[in-house]
Amino acid sequence: MGDRNSHHPGAAGGAATADRPGSIRNVVLVGPTGSGKTTLVEALAQTAGAVNRAGRVEDGGTVSDHDEIEQRRHRSVQLSLVPLTWDGFKINLLDTPGYADFVGELRAGLRAADAALFVVSASDGVDGATRAVWDECAAVGMPRAIVVTHLESARTGVEEMTRLCAEAFGGDDPDAVLPLYLPLRGPAGPDGQAPVTGLIGLLTKKLFDYSSGERVEHDPDADRIPLIEEARDRLVEGIIAGSEDEALMDRYIGGGTLDPGALVEDLEKAVSRASFHPVLCAAPAPPGARQGLGTVELLDLVTRGCPTPPERHAPVVTSLDGTPRDLRLGDPSGPLLAEVVRTASDPYVGRMSLVRVFSGTLRPDTVVHVSGHGLADRGHEDHDTDERVSALTSPFGKQQRPVTHAVAGDLVCVAKLSRAETGDTLSAKDDPLLMKPWALPDPLLPLAVEAHSKADEDRLSEGLSRLVGEDPTMRLEHDRDTGQVVLWCLGEAHAEVALERLRTRYGVRVDVVPHRVALRETFAAPASGRGRHVKQSGGHGQFGICEIRVEPLPAGSGVEFVDQVVGGAVPRQFVPSVEKGVRAQAARGIGSGRPLTDVRVTLLDGKSHSVDSSDAAFQTAGALALREAAADARIHVLEPVAEVTVLIGDAYVGAVMSDLSSRRGRVLGTEQTEGGRVLVRAEIPELEIERYAVELRSLSHGTAGFSRRYLRHEPAPEHVVRRLREKETAPA
């Protein structure tokens, strides 16, 4: 690679249509916020000829400064597609958010792509969250390469960054992470730093000088040859080991001449097998230049080193009844199989779905089957429906350019699929299929909301449903215990974006209210109560009297009702009425509004009237009896306890366990997992972990994850009860 004299610019990528899966490359950019992913995408687009320095699109349209700011803001929180062409290939660049709150968008990008570029800033190095995503890609065998950015402002050089990347990503084989190019440095500046002005191609032994604003190829000076040969030998060994090309290895060991073309073929094989990960460096074009440093080399790597769509690992595909289907991915003439990887609402065209086509060819004005299963626990009800595909488009800045079709392997935008949600499968109407959803993080930060006004209340349900339809990392819950509407998010930034989208996209204003944990109450000791509901005010009266005994039961027993009336003191037809009144009062609570649970209520005695007794009278009497019993009894407040599982690196185990203990947690044990991480299991009151998603991220520098599962309710300590009562009685 790097043996080309021309720049091979493509046409403006937004309207490009690929006709062969083999001419498509789908690449996702991964990296933390500030690593330079979006800047790199823009530099690659500029080099490919999509946009020139002034921000003008080649057909004469313009991208204003305001539009550019809006695009950057949206790219920072959502998956963005930037298609371009290079040397006859269509490249779909998927720019992902770097902030942990939007990992759902990252997962969608990984699903839609066939290879990943990990963007690492020379100023910041490799963080733990990026290493975690690397491991995730390794687990599914996704090909990966590394791009080092911010060379112009960092004191850490490419050589040192390559060493750090090898340590972070190389695992047991540091020679699996090696540079394809060495930096070519210019004269040292006043600060003593020599800027990178070009690259040295190790496979071709050529110099590519960018200092003039154009990419100029030279032969290396004689004094550079020993350095090049040493680095080249190590690179060749790494490529051959990754490709497992025994014939080429024999030639290399035997001292034979290695053709650069054969090395490039082996590099492609090693990268596609995810056994070798080349390192490149890149920088945006300086003012007046056409290409950014390393962008030509990176585009060459993508087109010649990354796998084609038919080479990717197939997701699990079944018929709607669960029967496995074995499809050959990347076949344009095969059965239609596509997936919605992102859903958004455009102010001009309405609902817009970004779709990856895995098999067949998607065309406008055809009816497809839309199927969504497996996310019912997040507020996404299973659904199957047929919808007509209207226009197919490809993004070009803020515009959408129409395309005639999308073949297997391509990415395309589909407008106005009213029922399609992120993660849904699109297939032929007469042969419906279903793809297993990709892995999603569990949203664990609660956001309780209420409509701001009556007008907002009318639109709230629809707005929330459409919001979670766009983003499956959110979960919508109507808490029956507290009556609250709760939107579960991944973090504070995720919650802020959700509120903004509700307001701007769906015209719904909401107020955020304190989230209430589902507390309950129970009797600490047996108690008795008498309920008397007698009214005589002329006409038909009300008469019902009952006596009950209430006893505590073990946790999880609920409310048990026992009839021990003898002699017909309460007629048989009114015993269910007493039970109904008791259960209704228990659900409402016995004064604090918290549901009563884990008690046995025994009906002992009562009185009735031959005319005035009724179902309603005995319901009221049962409720009054329970309230009287509670008035003189000792009541326990029950708080929910969850089992929490924290996956953490060794370096943070002590801090995490100490933090769990400070939250009244009981650590149950730890165990080692693959990848040198530790699994910590604990039981902890849910009152103590409402914001744990945010606090754990801070504690572990973004490297830890956790899950939670409701276990039981148990009595809260007295000091916690006092704190709750003080909060409830405090003035608003």
N, C-alpha and C positions, 0 to 999 in steps of 0.2 A: 504494500500500500504506500501511497505517497509517491508513486512513480509516474504521475500524470503531469503533463505540462499545462494542460488547459484546466479551467475551473469548472467545466461541466455544469453551468447553471441550468436550471429547469425553468419551465414556464411557471407563471403565478399559480401556486399550488391550490388555491381555494376551489377552482373549477375543474381540477384534474379528475379524470375518471380512469381507473385501472381496469383493464380487460383480462388480465391474467393474474392469478394469485401469486405466481412466482415473481411478479414485478412489484409486489407490495412489501413494505417493511413497517411493522408496527412497533414503536419503541416508546417506553414510558420513562420519564425522567424522575428520579427519586433523590431526595435530599432534604435537609432541614431548611427552615426559613432562613433566608439570608445567604444561602449557598450559591445563588446565582442561576437557578434553573430557568426562570423566565427570561432573564437577560441572555442566557445561552440559546434558548429557543429563538429569540429575536435575531441573534447573530447568525444562527443557522439559516433562518428564513431569508435574511439579507444576502448571505452568501449564495443561496440557491436562486436568488433573483426574484423572490416574491415581493420584497419591499425595498426601496432604495433609501439612502441616508436621510432624505428629507421627510420620510414617512409617507411618500406617495406610492399608491398602488399603481402597477404598470399600466392599467387601462385608463388612468387619469383620475380615478377617485382619490380621495385623500382621507387620512386618518388624523383627526384633530388632536391637540394636546389633551382636551377634556376626554375624548374617546379613549385615548391611550391610558390615561389615569384610571378611567372606569374599567378598562380591560384588565389592567394590572391588579386592581382591587378585587375583581371577581376571580381572577386566576389564583389569588392568594388563598381563597377559601373553597375553590371548586376545581374539578377536573376540566381541563381545557384541551381541545383538539386543534392542532396547527398542521394542516397537510401541506406538503410541498413536493416538488419533483427534483430529482438529481440523477443525471446520467441515465435517463430512461426509466428510473424507478420512482414509484410513488412512496413517499415516507410520511406516515402518520405519526407526528410527535404528540405525545400525551403528557402535558405539563400538570403535575400534581401539587397540591398544597403541601407545604413542609411542616405545618403546625400539627401537633398530635391530635387536636380536636377534630381534624378533618381526615383522619386515617381511613374513614369509609370511602372517601374520594380516591385515596391512594389505592385501596384494595380494588376498587372498580377499574382503575388504570392498569393495575397488574393483570386483572382478568382480561382486559381488552388487548393487551400487548403481547408480543412474542419475545421481547428482549427488554432489558432494563439498562439505562445509563444512570449510574450512581454519581451524583454531582457533589464533589467535596471541595469545600473552600480551603485554600492554603492558609487563610487567616485563622480559621477556626478548627481545622482538623476533623476527625471522625468522631461523632457523638454516639452515645449508646443507642439512641432510637434508630439511627441509620444502620448500626450493626444488627439490630433486631430485625429490620426489614430485609437486610442482606440474608440473614439466616432463614427468613420466611421464603425468600426466593430460592434459596438453596434447597429447601425442603421439597419444592415442586420442580426442581431442575430447570429454572428459568435462566437463560444465558444472561450474563452481566458483564459490563465494562465500566470503567471508572474514568471520570473526567474531573481534572483538577482545575479550579477556577481561582480568581482573585490573585493571580500571580503578581499583578502590578502593585499591590498594596501589602503583600505579605513578606515577612522576612524568612519564612520557611520556603525553601526551594523545592523544585519538582522532585529532585532526588530524595530529599528527606520525606516529602509527602508520599512518594512511592513506597518508601520503607514503612511509614506509618500505615499505609493502606494494606501492605502485605501482612503486617502484624494484625490488623483489625479484620481483614477479609480472607487472608490466605489459609487460615486454619493450620493444619499440620504440614501444608506444602506452600512455603513462601514463594516458590518459583511458579506458582499458579497465578501470581499477580506481578506482572512485569510491564515496564514501559515499552511502547512501540516506537517512541521518539524520545530523543534527548533534547533538552533545551539548548537553544543557541542564544548566547547572551551578548548584549552590546556593551559599550564602554560604561564603566561605573559612573554613577552620578555623584552629586555633592554629598549624599548620605552614605556613600561607599557601596551602595547596592547596584549590581549590574542587571538591568532589565532584560527580560526574555524578549528577543526580537525575532526569533525564528525557531525552527525545529530541525533536528537531524534524524532522518529516516534510517532506522537500523536495518530494515530488510533490504532497502535499496542502496544504502550508503550514500544518500543524497542529502544536501542541505536545502532547506526551504526558508528563504529569507523574507520576512514580512515588514522589514523596517521602512521600506519605501511606500507602503500602503498597498502594494501589489505583491502577490506570492511569486517569488523569483527562485528558480532552482539553480543550485551550484553543485560542483564537486567539492568534497571536503579538502581542507589543507592537509598536508602530510603530517603535521603535528597532531591532528585530531584522529588519525587512523587508528592508533593503538587503543584509544578510549572507545572508539566506535566498535572495534573488533571484540573487545572484552565484553561490552554490553550486548553486542549482537550474538555472541556465542551463548550467553546465558539465555537470551530471548529465544533463540532457535531451539535450545534444549527444552525450554518450557513449552514451546508450541508443539514440538514433536511428542513430548510426554503427554500433553493434553489430548492430542489427536490419536495417539497410539499408532502412529504410522511406522511400522517396523522397517519397511523398505527404506524410507527416508532416514531413519535412525542409523541403519547400517551404512548408508552412503555418507552420512555425517561423521560417524565414528571412523570410517575408512579414509576420511580426508577428501572425499569427492566434492565436486562443485555442486552447490545447491542453487537451483534456479529460483529466483524470487517468486516466480509464478507458482511453483510447487509449494513454497513456503506460505504464500497467501492462501492457497487452497487448504493447507493444513491448519492455518490460523482460523479460517472459517469453520472447519470441522471442530477444532478445539473449543471455539467460542460457542458454537451451536450445541455442543455437548455439555456446556456449562462446566467444563473442566479447566478452562484457562480464561483469565480475565485481564484483558489489556488495559493499560493506563495511558491516557492521553491528557494533554492540557489544552485549554482553550481560553480565549479572551475576546471581548467585543472589539469591533473595528474602531480604530481611532478616527477622529474627524478627518474626512477627505479620503478614507480608505474604503475599498470595496469589500474586503473580507477581514473577518476577525482572525486572530492567530489561532491556528489549529482547527478552524471550522471546516476547511476543505478535507483535512485528514479525518475528521470525525464523520463527515458525511460519507466519505469513502468506506470507513469502517462499518457504518450502518448498512450501506448497500451491499458490501462484499463480505462482511463478517457476521452479520446477524441472520438468523434463520428466516425462512419464508413461512407464511401462515400454515401451509400443509405440514410443516415439520413440528408444530407445537404439540404438546401433550393435550389429548382430548379431554374436555370436562365430561362428567358423568351425564349421559343422555338416556332418557327413558320415554316410553309412551305414557299417556296420562294415567294408565292403570298400573304403572310401575314396572312394566316389562322392559328390560335393558335393550337398548338399541345401539348397534355398532355401526357408526357412520364414518365415512372417510372424509375427514375435514379438508377443506380447501378445494372441494370439487364444485365448480360453478354450475354443473348440470345435475348435481345431486339434490336430495330433498332439502327444502328450505329450513335452515336452522340459524336463528339470530337471537341476540340478547340485548336488552336495554341496559346499558351501563351507566347512563345518567339521564335524569329527567329534570327539566327546568321550564319555567314559564317566561316566554318572551313577550315584552309589551306590545310588539307589533304582530307577531304571528301566533301567539298563544302558546299552548303546550308544545314543547320540543323535546324529542327523545333522541339521544345519541345511541346508535345501535352498532354493534359489532356483528358482522355476518360471518358465520362459521362454515356454512355449507349452502350450496345453491346460489341463486341470484335474486336479489330483492329489486323489484321494479315498482314504479308508481302505478296507482290505480288498480292495485290488486288487493284481494281480500286475504288477510292473514289471521291465524288463530293466535290470540294473546292469552298466555297462561302464566299465572303466578301462584306458586305454592311454597310452603315452608317457612313463611314469616308471619304466621297468624299471631304468634306471641308478641309481636311488635306493633299490633294494630293494623297489619296488612292482611285482610281476609283473603283466603284462597279464592281465586276467580278464574274463570274461563269464558272467553267471549271472542267473537269475530269482529274485526275492524278493517275498514278499507284504508290502505296506505295512500296518502295523497302525494304531495310533492316530496322528492328526495333532494336534499341540499348538502353542500359542503361549506364549512365556515371559511370566511375570508375576511380577517379582521372582525369588525362588527357586522359585516354583511353575510348573507347566505346565498351562495351561488347554486342554481339548479343543476342536478346531474341526472343522467338518463337511467342509471342503474348502479347497483353495488354488488360486485361479485364476492364470492367466498374469500374471506380474509380482509375485506375492506371495512372501513368505518364510515358511517353516513348519518346525517341528521334526518329524522322523520317528523313531520309536523302533524299536530292535531290527532295523535293517538290518545283519545280521551280516557281510556281505561288502563292504558299501559303504565306500569310503575317500574321504578328502578329494580333490576333483577328479573324482570319478566322475560319469558321466552316467546319469540315470534316464530311461527312455523306455518306450513301449508294448511289451509282450511280442511282439506280432506286427509291430512296425515299429521295430526297435532302431536307435538313433542314437548318435552320438558327437560330443562337443564337444571342440575343441582345448583342451588345458589352458592355464591362464593362465601368464604368465611367472613363473618362480620363481628366487630367488637361489640360487647354488651354495653349499652348506655347506662351509666350508673350515677349520673348527677341529676337530681330531680328539680324540675322547674314547674311550680304550681302557678296556674294562670286563671284569671277571671276576665270575662268580657268587660271592656271599659264602659260600654253603654248598651242600651237595649238594641240599638241598631247593630252593634258589634256582636251581641249575643246571638242574633239571628244568623250571622255569617260565621260564627266561631267554629262550629262543628265541621262545616265544609272546608274552611281554611285549614284547620288542623289535619283533616284527613288528606288533603292534597299535599300538605307539607310533609307528612310522613311517607306519602306515596313517592315523593321525590327523593327522600333521604331515608333509606332503610336502617341507618344507624341511630335514628330516633325511635322512641317507643312511646305510644300514646296510651295513657291509662286513666280510667275513670275509677278512682278508689272508692269502693263501696263503704269502707269503714269511715272515711273522713268526708266523703262527698266531693273531694277535690278533683279537678281536671289536672293531670300531671303529665308534662312532657319530659321524658327522660332523655338527657343529652350526654355527650362525651366530655364536655368541659364548659367553662364559662364562655369562651369565644364561640363555641358551637351554639350555646344558648342565645347569645347576642345576635348571631346571624339568623337563627330561627325567628326571633322576635322581629327583626328587620324585614325578613321575607314575609311574615304574616301581614305586616303593615303596608309594605310597598307593593307586593305582588297581589295580595288578596284583599287589601283594604280593611283588615281587621286589627283594631287596637285592643290590646289586652293589658291588664295590670298584673304584675308579678306579686304574689302574696306569699307569706311564709308557708313553707311546706310542713304539713302536719304528719307526724309518724302515727301509724295506726295503733294507738294505745287501747287497752281494754281494762276491765276491772273484774274482780271476783270477790267472794266472801272469804274472809280469813278464818271464820269460825261459824258454827251453825247459828241461825237466828230464825225468829218466827214473826209473822205479820198477819194482820187482819184487814181485809178490804171490805168496806161497807159502802154500797152505792144505793141509796134509798131516796127517792124523790116523789113527793105527792103534791102536785100543784094543780089539781083538777084534771079531769080526763084520764087518759092512760098514763099510769105512773111508771117508775123504774124501781126495781127491787132486785138486789143481788148482794149476798154476803158470802165471803169465803175466808177460810183460815188456812195458812200454808206454813210449811217449814222449809227453810233453805239451808243446804249443806254444801260445803266446798267439795269439788271433785279434782282428780288429777288433771294436769295440764293436757289440753287437747281434747277434753271430753265434751266441750260445748255446753248446751243447756239441755238437761234431761228433765222430763216431767213425769211424775208418778201420781196415780189416783189411788188414795186410800180411804175414800169416803165410804162410810157404812150407813145403812138405814135410809138411804135416799135423801140425806140432808141437802145434797145438791143433786137435782134430777139428772139422769144420764145424759139427756140431750144438751145440758148446759156445761158438762165437764169439758168438752172441747172448747167451749167459749172461754172458760177460765184459762185453759192452756194458751189459747190464742192471745189473750190479754197479757199473760205473763211473758210470752215470747216477744210480743211487740214492745213491751216495756223494757225487756232485756236488750233488745236491739237499739232502742233509743238511749239507753243508759239510765242510771239511777240517780241522776242529779248533775253529773259532770258532762254528760253527753257522750261518754265512752261506753261502748257496748259491754254488757255483762256476759261473762262466759264461765265455763268450768264449774257449774253449779247443778245440784239436783233440787228441784222444786217439787215438794210433795203436798198435794191437796188433802187436807185432813178433815175439814168439816165446813159447814156453811148453812145458809138458810135461803129459802125461796118463797115466793108468793104465787098463788095459783093463777092470778090475773096479771100482776105487774112484772113478774120475772120475764127476762128476755135474753137473747144472745148478747145484745149490746150491753145490758146491765151487768152480766157476769164477766164480759170482757173488761169492762171498767173496773169491776171489783178485783179481778185478778191482777190488773196493773197496780191498783192502789195497795193491795196486799204486799206485792213485791217492794214497792217504795217504802212502806212502813217497816218491813223487815230490814231494809238497808239503812234506814234512819238511825237505828240503834246498834248496828253491827260494825265491826271493824272491816274495812274494805282495803284490799290490796290493788294497787295500780300495776297492771301487767304491761311490760314493754316487750316488743318483738326482738328476738335474738336471731342473728344470721350466722351461718357458717361462711367465713371469708377465707379464700385461698389466694395468696399473694405469690407471684412468680417474680423472683428478684435475683440480681447478681450477688455473688459472694460478698462484694465490698459493702453492700447495703443491708445485709441480713441483721446485724446487730441493731442498727438504727430502726429498722422496720419493726423488729420484735419489741424494742423498747417503746416505740410509738404505740403499738397495739396494746401493750400493758397499760399505758397511760390513758387509753380509751376504755378501760374496764374490760379489756379483752382477755380471754383465756387461750393461750397458745397450746394447741393440741400436739404439735410435732412439726418436724421439718424433714425433707427428703431431697436428695440430689436428683437432678434431672439431666437430660442430654443437653449438651452445650454449656456445661459448667454452671447452670443456674440452680437456685434453691427454691423449693416449694414450701411455703409456710402456711400451715392450717391453723385457724383460730376460730373461736366463737366470740362474738362481740355484739353488744346491743346496737340496734339500728339507729338509736338516738345519737350514737357517737360517730357514725360514718356517713352522715348525709353528704358531706363535702369531701369524703375520702378520695374520690376520683381526682380532685384537684390537689389535695394535700399529699397524696402518695406520689404524684408526678413530680411535685417540687422536692420531696424528700429523696427521690431516687434519680433526679435529673432526667426524668422522662424515660427511664429504662425499665420500670416495673409495670406489671399489669396485675389486675385482681379480678376475681369473680365473687359473687355473693349468692347465697341461697337461704331463704327463710327456713328456720328450724322450728321455733316455738315461741310462745309468750311465757315470760316468767316474771315474778314480782320484782319491781324496781326498788333499789335502795331508798331509804327514807330521805337522804339528802337530795336525790334526784327528784323524788316526789315533791319536796319543798320547792325546788327550783322550778318545776313545772307549774305548781300552783302560783308562785310569784309571777311567772310569765303570763299566766292566764288572767290574773287579777290586775296586772299592771295597766295603767291608762294607755289608751291608744295614742 
